[in-house]
Amino acid sequence: MAASSGSARKAYLWIIVVAVALFLALSAAWYYLAAQLDARAEATIAAAAADGVEIGCPNRTVVGYPFRLGLRCDAVTIDPRGEGLRLTAGALRTAAQIYQPNRVVSELDSPLIVDAPEAPPLDIRWQLAQASASFWTEGLDRFSLVAEAPDVALAQPAAGRLPLVASEHLELHVRRREADLDLALSNRGIRVVAPDVPSLPVFDASLDTTIAGAADWLNGYAGGTARQAMAGREATLRALTIDLGEAGADLSGAFRFDGEGRLSGDFELAVTDPQRIAALVAEALPQLASVANSIAAAVGFIGRQENGRTVIGLNVRDGDVSAGVIPLGEIPPLE
């Protein structure tokens, strides 16, 4: 019995020794990686400053011991010198699992204040905003953003706000697929409340598309206009959906933009209550009112019925929209 008891004590002792050794090794690895992360953050801020962009991260701290690794800042500021643009947001918290360092999750506190030249400042708020980013050999591979109750307003004197638009739930997902970029966006319970804007019903909107050759946008879009970004690019629109409950529209098809920002493509439009959709488009986007009304008339005239919706094929050539041989109007080029 004594020999058996002694063997058990030795086994327990070795377990304790191994556990302590693993704990010390994990602690050493964490503090080493924490120092590397803090140095990388400092180098990134310095490199941005050298390129003319001031990034503020007051009280920056590495957190997450012992199984996570991340940064925490009391606030975030981004100030591109000489451009008159300044972004200011609340506290930032990031974290990555030690065993999966290439996937980073983050959380940003409201509000985000956007000061831009020749424009009133925006005050953007939310209840919860979380993002995740996955990195691979070519850089950023996937990015997702989820925001609960986002609310956009114009900042007013004495901390006042002039509401513009709000919604219940916003999601954005982008990913690299070889050389192409997949993008999916959904926004639920959208309410447009801006002054001097026609009263619109609460609606949902979503977008699912692939842009050819745009995967490198994940590594940092160099800027420029929408026309410059999309010039010569082809894309596939799997669905652009607006849902107003009893009325709605779903657009899909393949398209491209030329160097002048003119759209060409072949689309399929499925509509419930096309006249109401056209009236709402005309109120929200007066420049597209004639096209929307022409499409609504064509849908009722030559559309086919599928699953309770009216479906019509649309052809767009250099911005000119037609349904077969029937001309419907013109879409303005990208700016």
KESE-879839 format. One record per residue (C-alpha): residue in three letters; x, y, z. Coordinates in steps of 0.05 Angstrom, whole numbers, padded with zeros to 5 digits, always signed. Each point is the difference from the previous one (the first is absolute). Example, Ala and Ser with C-alpha at 12.3 -4.5 7.8 and 13.67 -1.06 7.14 Angstrom:
! KESE-879839
ALA+00246-00090+00156 SER+00027+00069-00013 
! end
This chain:
! KESE-879839
MET+00000+00000+00000 ALA+00057+00048+00018 ALA+00033-00012-00068 SER-00066+00013-00036 SER-00012+00064+00040 GLY+00071+00025-00016 SER-00010-00013-00074 ALA-00065+00040+00001 ARG+00034+00058+00034 LYS+00055+00000-00052 ALA-00051-00001-00056 TYR-00038+00059+00030 LEU+00066+00037+00010 TRP+00019-00011-00073 ILE-00070+00025-00022 ILE+00010+00063+00042 VAL+00070+00010-00028 VAL-00025-00007-00072 ALA-00060+00046+00013 VAL+00045+00053+00030 ALA+00049-00007-00058 LEU-00055+00008-00051 PHE-00028+00060+00037 LEU+00068+00033+00002 ALA+00011-00015-00074 LEU-00069+00028-00018 SER+00013+00062+00042 ALA+00068+00011-00032 ALA-00030-00009-00069 TRP-00057+00048+00015 TYR+00044+00055+00026 TYR+00047-00008-00059 LEU-00057+00004-00050 ALA-00030+00059+00039 ALA+00065+00038-00008 GLN+00002-00017-00074 LEU-00073+00023-00009 ASP+00013+00065+00036 ALA+00062+00012-00042 ARG-00038-00016-00064 ALA-00056+00049+00020 GLU+00052+00054+00014 ALA+00034-00013-00067 THR-00067+00003-00036 ILE-00018+00067+00032 ALA+00069+00027-00017 ALA-00005-00024-00072 ALA-00068+00033-00007 ALA+00027+00064+00028 ALA+00057-00002-00051 ASP-00054-00005-00055 GLY-00038+00060+00029 VAL-00053-00036+00041 GLU-00001+00012+00075 ILE-00030-00059+00039 GLY-00016+00010+00073 CYS-00009-00058+00049 PRO+00005+00030+00070 ASN+00018-00046+00058 ARG+00015-00057-00048 THR+00006-00065+00039 VAL+00011-00072-00020 VAL-00053-00044+00033 GLY-00026-00072-00001 TYR+00048-00039+00044 PRO+00007-00059-00001 PHE-00039-00029-00060 ARG-00016+00062-00041 LEU+00042+00057-00027 GLY-00027+00068-00019 LEU+00003+00075+00006 ARG-00043+00048+00038 CYS-00004+00076-00010 ASP-00042+00050+00037 ALA-00018+00033-00066 VAL+00020-00001-00073 THR+00016+00060-00045 ILE+00021+00002-00073 ASP+00023+00066-00028 PRO+00028+00002-00072 ARG+00042+00064+00002 GLY-00018+00052-00051 GLU-00065-00032-00022 GLY-00046+00032+00051 LEU-00029-00068+00018 ARG-00001-00026+00072 LEU-00031-00063+00029 THR-00011-00007+00075 ALA-00030-00061+00034 GLY-00008-00030+00069 ALA+00040-00056+00033 LEU+00028-00056-00042 ARG+00011-00071+00022 THR+00032-00054-00043 ALA+00017-00073+00014 ALA+00028-00062-00034 GLN+00005-00070+00028 ILE+00072-00022+00013 TYR-00013-00063-00041 GLN-00032+00040-00057 PRO+00038+00066-00005 ASN-00021+00012-00073 ARG-00073+00013+00021 VAL-00012+00066+00037 VAL-00066+00021+00031 SER-00012+00071+00022 GLU-00052+00045+00032 LEU-00006+00075-00006 ASP-00040+00045+00045 SER-00048+00053-00025 PRO+00001+00056-00024 LEU+00040+00010-00064 ILE+00007+00073-00018 VAL+00019+00014-00073 ASP+00025+00070-00014 ALA+00009+00011-00075 PRO+00017+00064-00038 GLU-00058+00038-00029 ALA-00051-00045+00034 PRO-00035+00001+00067 PRO+00029-00051+00050 LEU-00034-00068+00005 ASP-00017-00031+00067 ILE-00007-00076-00008 ARG-00022-00041+00059 TRP-00019-00072+00015 GLN-00016-00047+00058 LEU+00053-00052-00019 ALA+00051-00003-00056 GLN+00044-00061-00009 ALA+00047-00019-00056 SER+00042-00060-00018 ALA+00059-00004-00048 SER+00037-00062-00025 PHE+00069+00007-00030 TRP+00037-00048-00046 THR+00062+00001-00044 GLU-00026+00055-00046 GLY-00023+00045+00057 LEU-00071+00011+00023 ASP-00042-00060-00023 ARG-00068+00012+00032 PHE-00034+00057+00036 SER-00068+00004+00035 LEU-00035+00056+00036 VAL-00064-00004+00041 ALA-00033+00061+00030 GLU-00062+00001+00044 ALA-00045+00061-00006 PRO+00046+00044-00042 ASP-00023+00073-00002 VAL+00029+00055-00045 ALA-00012+00073+00016 LEU+00030+00069-00012 ALA+00038+00026+00060 GLN-00030+00064+00026 PRO+00026+00054+00048 ALA-00003-00014+00075 ALA+00003-00076-00011 GLY-00065+00000-00040 ARG-00017-00048-00057 LEU-00042+00005-00063 PRO-00020-00072-00017 LEU+00007-00023-00073 VAL-00008-00076-00003 ALA-00003-00058+00049 SER-00011-00075-00003 GLU-00007-00060+00044 HIS+00057-00046-00023 LEU+00056+00009-00050 GLU+00048-00053-00026 LEU+00058+00005-00049 HIS+00041-00059-00025 VAL+00057+00002-00050 ARG+00048-00055-00020 ARG+00056-00014-00049 ARG-00016-00054-00051 GLU+00063-00009-00041 ALA+00006+00068-00037 ASP-00073+00019+00011 LEU-00037+00033+00057 ASP-00065-00027+00029 LEU-00043+00051+00036 ALA-00065-00010+00038 LEU-00037+00055+00036 SER-00066-00002+00038 ASN-00036+00054+00038 ARG-00065-00013+00038 GLY-00053+00050+00023 ILE+00027+00061-00037 ARG-00034+00065+00018 VAL+00016+00063-00039 VAL-00015+00059+00046 ALA+00040+00056-00031 PRO-00035+00067-00005 ASP-00024+00023-00068 VAL+00001-00072-00024 PRO-00065-00034-00022 SER-00031-00045+00052 LEU+00019-00072-00017 PRO-00026-00064+00033 VAL+00046-00043+00042 PHE+00035-00050-00046 ASP+00055-00053-00005 ALA+00056+00001-00051 SER+00053-00051-00019 LEU+00056-00008-00052 ASP+00038-00061-00023 THR+00052+00010-00054 THR+00069-00020-00026 ILE+00048+00052-00031 ALA+00052-00030-00046 GLY+00073+00016+00013 ALA-00015+00040+00063 ALA+00028-00047+00054 ASP+00059+00047+00013 TRP-00049+00053+00026 LEU+00003-00040+00065 ASN+00073+00021+00007 GLY-00019+00073-00001 TYR-00038+00037-00054 ALA+00044+00056-00027 GLY-00058+00048-00006 GLY-00027+00037-00060 THR-00071+00006-00027 ALA-00051-00056-00010 ARG+00011+00009-00075 GLN+00075-00013+00007 ALA-00012-00060+00046 MET-00049-00035-00046 ALA+00028+00021-00069 GLY+00005-00062-00044 ARG-00021-00048+00055 GLU-00051-00055-00009 ALA-00046-00021+00056 THR-00055-00050+00016 LEU-00060+00024+00039 ARG-00033-00060+00033 ALA-00052+00042+00035 LEU-00016+00072+00015 THR-00063-00002+00042 ILE-00047+00052+00029 ASP-00055-00027+00044 LEU-00058+00044+00023 GLY-00044-00056+00024 GLU-00058+00001-00050 ALA+00045+00028-00055 GLY+00071-00016-00020 ALA+00051-00007-00055 ASP+00057-00049-00015 LEU+00052+00016-00054 SER+00053-00049-00025 GLY+00047-00006-00059 ALA+00070+00010-00028 PHE+00027+00070-00015 ARG+00061+00043-00012 PHE+00020+00073-00001 ASP+00041+00033-00055 GLY+00054+00052+00011 GLU-00053+00055-00002 GLY-00040-00032+00056 ARG-00056-00023-00046 LEU-00036-00064+00019 SER-00013-00059-00046 GLY-00031-00066+00018 ASP-00058-00049-00004 PHE-00046-00003+00061 GLU-00062-00034+00025 LEU-00048+00041+00043 ALA-00053-00032+00043 VAL-00050+00048+00030 THR-00060-00001+00046 ASP-00044+00062-00008 PRO+00045+00035-00052 GLN-00038+00066+00002 ARG+00012+00009+00074 ILE+00074-00017-00009 ALA+00006+00051-00056 ALA-00033+00054+00042 LEU+00048-00013+00057 VAL+00061+00002-00046 ALA-00025+00065-00031 GLU-00006+00031+00070 ALA+00068-00025+00025 LEU+00040+00008-00065 PRO-00033+00052-00045 GLN+00055-00009-00053 LEU-00025-00071-00011 ALA-00074+00016+00001 SER-00012-00005-00075 VAL+00037-00066-00005 ALA-00038-00029+00060 ASN-00068+00021-00028 SER+00017-00028-00069 ILE+00022-00066+00030 ALA-00064-00004+00042 ALA-00042+00011-00062 ALA+00040-00052-00040 VAL-00005-00050+00056 GLY-00076+00004-00001 PHE-00001-00004-00076 ILE+00050-00055-00018 GLY+00019-00032+00066 ARG-00013-00073+00016 GLN-00028-00027+00064 GLU+00044-00044+00045 ASN-00016-00019+00072 GLY-00047+00060+00009 ARG+00050+00050-00028 THR+00007+00033-00068 VAL+00067-00014-00034 ILE+00031+00039-00058 GLY+00066-00003-00036 LEU+00039+00066-00004 ASN+00057+00015-00048 VAL+00048+00058+00015 ARG+00049+00024-00053 ASP+00045+00060+00017 GLY-00053+00024+00050 ASP-00060-00008-00046 VAL-00053-00046+00030 SER-00048-00041-00042 ALA-00047-00059+00007 GLY+00013-00036-00065 VAL-00012+00052-00054 ILE-00038+00047+00047 PRO+00044+00058+00024 LEU-00011+00018+00073 GLY+00049+00056+00016 GLU+00072+00014+00020 ILE+00041-00013+00062 PRO+00050+00055+00016 PRO+00074-00020-00002 LEU+00041-00009+00063 GLU+00033+00063+00026 
! end
